[in-house]
Amino acid sequence: MSALVSVSDLLTGDNNTTVQRIAIDGRINLADGHARQDLHAFELDLVERASEIFHEVWPKDYSSVENAFLDRFYELGGQRRPDHVLLSYSVSSLVQSIAIHLRRNHRRVCYAEPCFDNFVDLVANVGVETTRIGYPDLPALLGTVPDFDVLWVVAPGNPDGQELDEDLLGALAEHCERHDVLLVVDCCFRLFSPRMTSWCQYSVLDESGVSYVVLEDTGKVFPFLDLKVGMLAASADVLGALHELNRDLLLNVSPWVLELLGRGCTGAAEMGLEDYLWRGVRRNREGFLGLTDGLLHDLAPESTVPLLWLELTPEVPFDAVELRKHLTKSDVHVLDGRYFYAERDRGARRLRVAISRSTPSVLAAAERVVAAIGELRG
C-alpha cells in the first residue's frame, strides 16, 4: 500500500495560492483573505440551527431562495440588485469562465496593480495576453486611446484597499464604452468600505452603457468555514456567453447554502456594518501596527479592507521573503509581496497580512513578527 502524500508535497510552483494552501493547517494563518474571524451571536445561532434551516428550505423553489439571498446581499452592500447574476461556489471559477470568453474573442487585458496574482494566472493560463498599469495611474487612461480590450480593476484593492470613487468609475466606464473596452470590476471586499457601500456601482455602470462584469464574494465576509458563494453580474451583451460557460461548470449552488448566507446578510444588516465588520478590522489593524511600529511601515493607512499592506523599514537588513520563510518555522503564515507585482522585486520587502481573524491571533502573529526580526538580526 502506497504511503499517503500531503497536499503540500504535491504543490509545485511558487505563488500566493501555494503559500496559502500550505498555511491552511497553520497554527496562525494570516495568509489568505477569507473570513476567519470569531462568529457573532446570530452567526452562532445559525450554525446551531443549520439542520432546522435545511428542512425549512427543502420544500422551497430554488429560484425563490436564490432571489431572496440576492436581494439581501446587494441591499447589505448599498447596491441596486443587478438584473442578471451568475452564481458559483468560487469566484475563481467565475474568473475562469471570463478568461475562456476573453481567449475565444482574442482580447487583451490591462489590469491595475498591485494585484493578487490568482486572476492574472487564470487568464494567462488560457493564453490571454496581459499588460498592467499602476492603480494611481488609472485617471491617466482617460486621455489615451487604449491598446487593450479589457480593463480589470479590483476595488477595493487587494492588497492595499485602493478604491474607485463614483466620479472615477463613471469616467472610466464612459471611456471604456467610447473605445469598446470591456470593464471588469472585482468588488469582493466592498462590504468593508464605508465609501463604496454609500453609492451604487451598478447604477453608474448601467448609465454609462459600458460592457461590464462585476464580481462579488461572500467568502471575504461571513466566517462559515468557506461555506460561500461567488457572484458575477454582467451587462446584457456579455452575459449570455458567460452564462453558457458557467452552466457547463455548475448547474446551481445549494439552496441550503444560499439560505444560510441570506440569513447572515440579514443579521449583518440588523447589526450594521460598523458593528458587524468595520470596528473589528480597525481593532486588529491598530493592534498589529502598534506592536510592530518601527519595524514595518503601513503602506495603505487609508485602507479599510481586512488586509495589512506593509513594508520593512530601511533599518531591517533582510527582505520580506526571508522573514516570511522564518515565520513558517513557528507555524505563523503571511504573504510576502512579490506576487502582487509582475516585476517581482518590487514587492520583495513587502508583506500582506490578513486580519479577518480573532484579535488574539492577530496580536500573537504581530509579537512573533517582532521576535522573528530580532532572531534574523542576530
Residue, then its C-alpha position, 0 to 999 in steps of 0.5 A: m500500500s502506497a504511503l499517503v502524500s500531503v497536499s503540500d508535497l504535491l504543490t509545485g510552483d511558487n505563488n500566493t495560492t501555494v503559500q496559502r494552501i500550505a498555511i491552511d493547517g497553520r497554527i496562525n494563518l494570516a495568509d489568505g483573505h477569507a473570513r476567519q474571524d470569531l462568529h457573532a451571536f446570530e452567526l452562532d445561532l445559525v450554525e446551531r440551527a443549520s439542520e432546522i434551516f435545511h428542512e425549512v428550505w427543502p420544500k422551497d423553489y430554488s429560484s425563490v431562495e436564490n432571489a431572496f439571498l440576492d436581494r439581501f446581499y446587494e441591499l447589505g452592500g448599498q447596491r441596486r440588485p443587478d438584473h442578471v447574476l451568475l452564481s458559483y461556489s468560487v469566484s475563481s471559477l467565475v474568473q475562469s469562465i471570463a478568461i475562456h470568453l476573453r481567449r475565444n474573442h482574442r482580447r487583451v487585458c490591462y489590469a491595475e496593480p498591485c494585484f493578487d496574482n490568482f486572476v492574472d494566472l487564470v487568464a494567462n493560463v488560457g493564453v490571454e495576453t496581459t499588460r498592467i498599469g499602476y492603480p494611481d495611474l488609472p485617471a491617466l487612461l482617460g486621455t489615451v486611446p487604449d491598446f487593450d480590450v479589457l480593463w480589470v480593476v479590483a476595488p477595493g484593492n487587494p492588497d492595499g484597499q485602493e478604491l474607485d470613487e463614483d466620479l472615477l468609475g463613471a469616467l472610466a466606464e464612459h471611456c471604456e464604452r467610447h473605445d469598446v473596452l470591456l470593464v471588469v470590476d472585482c468588488c469582493f471586499r466592498l462590504f468593508s468600505p464605508r465609501m463604496t457601500s454609500w453609492c451604487q456601482y451598478s447604477v453608474l455602470d448601467e448609465s454609462g452603457v459600458s460592457y461590464v462584469v462585476l464580481e462579488d464574494t461572500g467568502k471575504v465576509f461571513p466566517f462559515l468555514d468557506l461555506k460561500v458563494g461567488m457572484l458575477a453580474a454582467s451587462a446584457d451583451v456579455l452575459g449570455a456567453l458567460h452564462e453558457l460557460n458557467r452552466d457547463l461548470l455548475l448547474n446551481v449552488s445549494p439552496w441550503v447554502l444560499e439560505l444560510l448566507g441570506r440569513g447572515c446578510t440579514g443579521a449583518a444588516e440588523m447589526g450594521l456594518e460598523d458593528y458587524l465588520w468595520r470596528g473589528v478590522r480597525r481593532n486588529r489593524e491598530g493592534f498589529l501596527g502598534l506592536t510592530d511600529g518601527l519595524l514595518h511601515d503601513l503602506a495603505p493607512e487609508s485602507t479599510v479592507p481586512l488586509l495589512w499592506l506593509e513594508l520593512t523599514p530601511e533599518v531591517p537588513f533582510d527582505a520580506v521573503e526571508l522573514r516570511k520563510h522564518l515565520t513558517k518555522s513557528d507555524v505563523h503564515v503571511l504573504d510576502g509581496r512579490y506576487f502582487y507585482a509582475e516585476r517581482d522585486r518590487g514587492a520583495r520587502r513587502l508583506r500582506v497580512a490578513i486580519s479577518r481573524s480573532t484579535p488574539s491571533v492577530l496580536a500573537a502573529a504581530e509579537r512573533v513578527v517582532a521576535a522573528i526580526g530580532e532572531l534574523r538580526g542576530 
